[in-house]
Amino acid sequence: MHISDGVLPASVSIAGFAASFVITAWSVRKTDPEELPKVAVVTSAFFVASLIHVPMGPTSVHLLLPGLVGILLGHAAFVSILLGIALQSFLFQFGGITAIGANSLMMGVPALAAGVAFRWLRGTTLVRHMMAAAFSGGACVILAVGVLAGLLYTGGEDFLGVARIAALAHLPVVGIEGAISAFTVSFLFKVKPELLGMDPAAT
């Protein structure tokens, strides 16, 4: 789910870079330097998972994981997403260089929203954590697809069909991402609760 060069109008691409710059500056300011090793590990997982693409007509489907990134990193999620997308674009030509800002918004804003939703819903028990993670991970995909459709709409009627196909193709991903998020949070809840922002002594 990467937007290529030439799809978006120049004004939208420029606005995407400007908005990404502002959010990145905020994200960096909110990130504790002690969290940088965790940011690096999560960014690596996001980078690798997003490289595996399954072609679906004019679009492709792959694991996104922005919900899990948001759950694990909170404020630092946007920086992680931006780095992963920039590396994919420069190293493997996944997504256009001129669309890095828009692609970062498409994944990064839902990731931030997923992190907020998870912290609101998680409660204190394992079951609540898993349910919050499943909801946040799945809803994040829906939000990302919605942003993608909106961005493609700015590209003109030629891309409206692609937007519809992309939305339908990612419906199964909603359930998969929710399940992966729930499983990961369940594992971390048991073995490394501090990665979820919890006090280990309380579990």
Buried (B, 14 or more C-beta within 10 A) or exposed (E): BBBBEEBBEEEBBBBBBEBBEEBBEBBEEEBEEEBEEBBEBBBBBBBEBBBEBEEBEEBBBBBBBBBBBBBBBBBBBBBBBBBBBBBBBEEEEBBBEBBBBBBBBBBBBBBBBBBEBBBEBBEEEBEEBBBBBBBBBBBBBBBBBBBBBEBBEBBEEEBEEBBEBBBEBBEEBBEBBBBBBBBBBBEBBEEEBEBBEBEEEEB
